Amino acid sequence: MTEPARRLGAVLALLAAVTILAGAGALFVGSAPISARGVVGALVGRGGDVERLVVLDLRLPRIAAALLAGGALAVAGVGFQALTRNPLADPAILGVAGGAAFGVVVAQLGGVGTTVLAALGLTVFAFAGALVAAGIVYLIAASDGRLPLETLLLAGVIVGLFFSAAITVLISVVEFDRLAGVIHWMLGNLRAISPGALGLFGALQAFGVWLILGRARQLNLLALGEEAAQQLGVEAERLKLRVFVGASLLTATVVAFAGPIGFVGLIVPHAVRLVLGPDNRLLVPGALLAGATFLLVADTLARDVIAPAELSVGVITAFCGAPFFVYLLRSRSGSGSLSP
Amino acid sequence: MRLLILIGLLLAAAPAQAFIARDMRGHAVTLPAAPQRIVSLVPSVTEIIFALGGEERLVGVTDFCDWPPAARRKPSVGGMVAPSLEAIVALRPDIVVATDEGNSEATFDELERLGIPVYVVHAHALDDVVALIARLGELAGRGAAVPPLVERLRARVRRVVAAVRPYPRPRVLYVLWPEPVIVPGRDGLVTELIELAGGTSVSATSPGAYPRLGLEAVVASRPEVIILARHGGGDTPTLRATWTRLATVPAIQAGRVDAVAGELLHRYGPRVVDGLELLARIIHPEAQVAAPSRAAGGARR
């Protein structure tokens, strides 16, 4: 076994252990007064109806949703950052999350439920919104078949602002008594979703992660610059398209299932890069696990700090994320470069 | 004949078993027996169940269920938009009463997935309030308490209507929320209450229950009385300051800007009649309308 491969294995095993520990720990936290013995009982199929309902039908699916969403957002962030060769890129900054959110708000105002079919419909709307946003960004930024990065980022910011304005228009015509619900959704919230929807969520995330992870080596070469990458045999345009679609799909799925949760796509890849270095083969799985753990911890806090009322997880990610980001930047400054 | 007896026996036996009802959306709600444990996600519903004396079966409420004071001692399941599902489950409710105007539909779907029946209510008119009282009486096993409560409320409404009848009807602007200006529209309960209190709501023809209104439209409607809703411990002088700028509006010139506790008028419990009496006293100070009883809570603030 080569040295990098051994290091990859060790780091991923450690991260996976932390993720599993966090997931197991979160099962014991919640506003229903259930003892640790009750939780374990429910897991092994014993215990009362209430215990089983809370642990198996509420906590477990919500933990799974948090892990999936966190991992997806972090990998989407890695994808967008590698694509734009800019550590500040994330789904929100490129306008993709805004487009997806617009799609979901349109679908929600049309009145969509939470069945598996409805969840699929919502995802389709979100993905359509994300692709429309990404398409517009591309059309604005592309010149002579190339995609200058400064223009791309600027176009992303503009398109994001446009879609958030469009959402504001929709919100200002919505009935007063539905306003609270829409605003609540806009803050980003995880829910215990049905097993069918969870399966759909997981399948879409897996596909999105595969689209990016499968090209991690080429993304490393892209970091050297597009011309250098071309000379090393990377088909830059096809690579960028594939990663763009993958990252957009990941973003859109999370927006459809949990609303626009900010900061995860920005902080987690950056933090993982500061610790593990810029190799995308290590960064993608590392961000997947770290993002999953981060969002799970944030969501567990969200459902417990003001229990029985719940905070929006988006509030927690922003609240904890910003200072953490500053700390990492200060303590490890200089090693955040994107080039391997 | 034997068949008739059989049918008679079946009819006699069935209702004692299952509890079957239709909620205000028209969805069928079927329970194995009459509900013994009710969770209310709606402050109005909590108020009605207490008013009917059915609070023993009320096992959970929201953080916003603050009336009567005893409601605060019931276990809370969190807010209205995002209540804690596991807190609800832990209370082992037979039924959850919710509204499609303030709770989120995602909550209904999740509760139904967890096998907890949801009974959805709403009200846009005083008749709906009466219907809701009757429904909750049935739900909480307090059917006998419904007619006396409804009759008391109806008598008070009749007294208000009779007291304001001799007087001309001023144009009334009711401000539910100041920024943006949200007013009661065609389908709003407050619109009907203003009419009953002897006024004409300037926003009575606006579409929907609670539409937004531009300040220009406010000025153009030339309201003669402006009534501002206070929310919680809202400060009346600050509320008024925003409006006194509009000096050409008749209500401002006449100094007829008043405030009422919004919770009396926006909730659709028995206290809407307290709200009606307060509205009538503001719109027609010359009429002899009885003050709401001191027990109404919101009126004291």
Interface residues (C-beta under 8 A of the other chain):
Chain A: G30 S31 A32 P33 I34 D49 V50 L53 V54 D57 L58 R59 G111 G113 T114 T115 S172 E175 F176 D177 R178 A180 G181 H184 N189 R191 A192 S194 R303 A307 P308 A309 E310 S312
Chain B: D63 S76 V77 G78 G79 M80 V81 A82 P83 S84 L85 E86 A87 V89 A90 R92 E101 G102 S104 E105 A106 D109 E110 R113 L114 G115 L176 W177 P180 I182 G208 A209 Y210 P211 R212
